[in-house]
Amino acid sequence: MPHAPQIRIPATYMRGGTSKGVFFKLTDLPEAARMPGEARDKLLLRVIGSPDPYGKHTDGMGGATSSTSKTVILSKSERPDHDVDYLFGQVSIDTPFVDWSGNCGNLSAAVGAFAIAHGLVGPERIPENGVCAVRVWQQNIAKTIVNHVPITNGEVQETGDFELDGVTFPAAEVPVEFVSPIDAGEAVFPTGSLTDTLEVPGVGTFEVTMINAGIPTIFLQAEDLGYDGTELQDAINGDPAALERFETIRAHGAVRMGLIADVSEAVTRQHTPKVAICASARDYTASSGKTVKAADIDLNVRALSMGKLHHAMMGTAAVAIASAASIPGTLVNRVAGGGPRDSVTFGHPSGTLKVGAAASERSGDWCIDTVVMSRSARVLMEGWVRVPGDVL
């Protein structure tokens, strides 16, 4: 019986921050996949190689981790004062599911470079030498992000000496600015409280801070779960019982945050919310072998993504960390030493990260004005991705 031949689709494989993903221009996708829905999801699942019961993504572009099973769709923006619309899809590894509920902060750093290289930014906005501020509309969360992309001789400068813990080689620095990650009228704290008591049947009762900045995130104290905050991936990912506890906490927190109506719905919302544990600063050895000194950080944070401890830190979670740290009274702020602050440096499994945040209180409600962090990005491969024709 004959089978449909493979089709090929223009695509670019890019690293952004500590993540990798397959980038597409919306207009390059097959017509059926240009609109949200089953056809688009099936295509992206096949591109990545999911679902894969072997957990390897051998027959796709994914890397079988939450950091590497990612897809991005970009188009020229018709929104005033924006250059490009950015849609992010987090592809599940072992289930036929694409989660569109949140952003990827790390891949946000690669959007500007792709947009410039693929004609999505007006040539009059690109200097011959200097920095191009690419104005990005993040469609998943309806927020503005600005990529400050270095330009040399009219082209994106990808190489440089900026080092980012969690990334092996240096590259050009790309400051990423998350503008008003919480709109006026939105609640930074969905429950209305800086801290809450979260009861999780069969697991325990915990003091938490639940924040909606960058990405909905539930913060707990590491010691309340028997950790000291210096754990690396194997300490948690190699413990199935621990992962189950974290997922149960995440599900109950999602209900309290109003993201889902019942814990049973958490399986269909794997990307959000995130769960993170924080602890006071202490020395530890990062996964690279680098020694992180307590004197160089304000606190330690470990965060889970798609059910596993992240190897570094998700960019969106870093926005949540900086936002929470900037507001006195949150659990994160207390662990970091308390008091007002406009930046925070935290330790994660791969090293450290400094993030700036500006928060203000207006009429008794907290607002996050801006969050800025430096990442890097570069093209790893470009050309066409191929998938069997019967996927559509």
Sequence and secondary structure as in RCSB ss.txt:
>XXXX:A:sequence
MPHAPQIRIPATYMRGGTSKGVFFKLTDLPEAARMPGEARDKLLLRVIGSPDPYGKHTDGMGGATSSTSKTVILS
KSERPDHDVDYLFGQVSIDTPFVDWSGNCGNLSAAVGAFAIAHGLVGPERIPENGVCAVRVWQQNIAKTIVNHVP
ITNGEVQETGDFELDGVTFPAAEVPVEFVSPIDAGEAVFPTGSLTDTLEVPGVGTFEVTMINAGIPTIFLQAEDL
GYDGTELQDAINGDPAALERFETIRAHGAVRMGLIADVSEAVTRQHTPKVAICASARDYTASSGKTVKAADIDLN
VRALSMGKLHHAMMGTAAVAIASAASIPGTLVNRVAGGGPRDSVTFGHPSGTLKVGAAASERSGDWCIDTVVMSR
SARVLMEGWVRVPGDVL
>XXXX:A:secstr
     EEEEEEEEEEETTEEEEEEEGGGS GGGSSSSHHHHHHHHHHHT S TTSS TTSS  SSTTTSEEEEEE
E  STT SEEEEEEEE SSSS EE SS  HHHHHHHHHHHHHTT S GGGS SSEEEEEEEEETTTTEEEEEEEE
EETTEE    SB  TT SS B  EEEEEE SS TTS SSTTS SSEEEEETTTEEEEEEEEESSSEEEEEEGGGG
T  S   HHHHHT HHHHHHHHHHHHHHHHHTTS SSGGGGGG  SSSEEEEEEE   EE TTS EE GGG SEE
EEEEETTEE SS  HHHHHHHHHHHTSTTSHHHHHTT S  SEEEEEETTEEEEEEEEEEEETTEEEEEEEEEEE
 EEEEEEEEEEEEGGG 
